[in-house]
């Protein structure tokens, strides 16, 4: 057994902490690379994150509660 090696989700460079999935098209979104939009009301309930193309397709409105989508950062 090697000691001192960090493996799995604790390893440096692992994207598990900064990845989201688009609710409509299931595209993997990375926080630092992609523009991510979320619904302030539905974010905690059903993880409603959306990519930029679906934001345009939905005209900036959440498909679940019809509120305005906000950028994540």
JOCORZI-V819680 format. One record per residue. RES is the residue in one letter. SS is DSSP state (2 for helix, 1 for strand, 0 for the rest). Layout:
RES_SS ; RES_SS
This chain:
X_0 ; X_0 ; X_0 ; X_0 ; X_0 ; X_0 ; X_0 ; X_2 ; X_2 ; X_2 ; X_0 ; X_0 ; X_0 ; X_0 ; X_2 ; X_2 ; X_2 ; X_0 ; X_1 ; X_1 ; X_1 ; X_0 ; X_0 ; X_0 ; X_0 ; X_0 ; X_0 ; X_1 ; X_1 ; X_1 ; X_0 ; X_0 ; X_0 ; X_0 ; X_0 ; X_0 ; X_1 ; X_1 ; X_1 ; X_0 ; X_0 ; X_0 ; X_2 ; X_2 ; X_2 ; X_2 ; X_0 ; X_0 ; X_1 ; X_1 ; X_0 ; X_2 ; X_2 ; X_2 ; X_2 ; X_2 ; X_2 ; X_0 ; X_0 ; X_0 ; X_1 ; X_0 ; X_0 ; X_0 ; X_0 ; X_0 ; X_0 ; X_1 ; X_1 ; X_1 ; X_1 ; X_0 ; X_0
